[in-house]
Amino acid sequence: MRWQSLFRFSIIPCLLLLSVALLMPYVNQARLAARKSTSKNNMKQIGLALHNYHETHGFLPPGGVIREDGTAMNGWLTMIRPYMDASPDYNRLDLNESWESPRNVDIFEIALPYYLNPNVRENYTTTGYGLTHYLGNPNLLYRNSSVQFEQMQNGLAHTWMSGEIGGNYHPWSYPFNWRSLGVKLCVGPESFGEPDWKGGQLLMADGRVSFFSEETSPEILRRLANAPPVATKTQTAAPQIIFETCVSY
């Protein structure tokens, strides 16, 4: 009887541990799917904000406002803030000051959830600026740009506006928040895509968010990357800066 009791009490924990081990992959998959869905919703919100900006002004926001003397002022993710939420923060911004001005730093130090992919841990620079995990199409959002939907000759459904990036994250307030798409996803910190879901989500100009596998043909990505209008190298020039990032601040 004693042996049977010991066996009974020892087998139950073992069965519980086995059940947990068998269930964990499914739990992790569910968590990953939820994060991917949240990221997709963030991008849809960005797309809606870009459309509302276009409806108000007749063109997309400038990728970055750069003065004639070279001073970098503010970027497109700052410009669409009024269309992203009802926060009064935007009205406190002094857009006549550069993005690094002490007058605006308290606002730019906020990590905004809708600019963050929940699958990425880093959310701040080590100097305290809130990050973005999404960057724009340099053919649409570049220095002092004012691109109209009518200029997208391949149609809105075949022109990308923004996407998830794999690393080298920028402050959302940075005036150079664009990056070339490239012909492969998930191949390093300068590429687009999220390695955990083996591909990347791109926001299309018609407002849809489409998933592209890391196995997507380079030719398909090349066509997307080169969809007109095509900006010049001068228009898309950006400082070669890698921001040090951290988790919280």
Secondary structure as GFF3:
##gff-version 3
##sequence-region A 1 249
A	DSSP	alpha_helix	2	57	.	.	.	ID=ss1
A	DSSP	beta_strand	64	66	.	.	.	ID=ss2
A	DSSP	beta_strand	72	75	.	.	.	ID=ss3
A	DSSP	alpha_helix	76	79	.	.	.	ID=ss4
A	DSSP	alpha_helix	81	84	.	.	.	ID=ss5
A	DSSP	alpha_helix	89	92	.	.	.	ID=ss6
A	DSSP	alpha_helix	105	108	.	.	.	ID=ss7
A	DSSP	three_ten_helix	113	115	.	.	.	ID=ss8
A	DSSP	beta_strand	124	125	.	.	.	ID=ss9
A	DSSP	beta_strand	131	132	.	.	.	ID=ss10
A	DSSP	beta_strand	134	136	.	.	.	ID=ss11
A	DSSP	three_ten_helix	149	151	.	.	.	ID=ss12
A	DSSP	three_ten_helix	156	158	.	.	.	ID=ss13
A	DSSP	beta_strand	160	164	.	.	.	ID=ss14
A	DSSP	beta_strand	170	171	.	.	.	ID=ss15
A	DSSP	three_ten_helix	195	197	.	.	.	ID=ss16
A	DSSP	beta_strand	199	204	.	.	.	ID=ss17
A	DSSP	beta_strand	209	213	.	.	.	ID=ss18
A	DSSP	alpha_helix	218	225	.	.	.	ID=ss19
A	DSSP	alpha_helix	233	236	.	.	.	ID=ss20
A	DSSP	beta_strand	245	246	.	.	.	ID=ss21
###
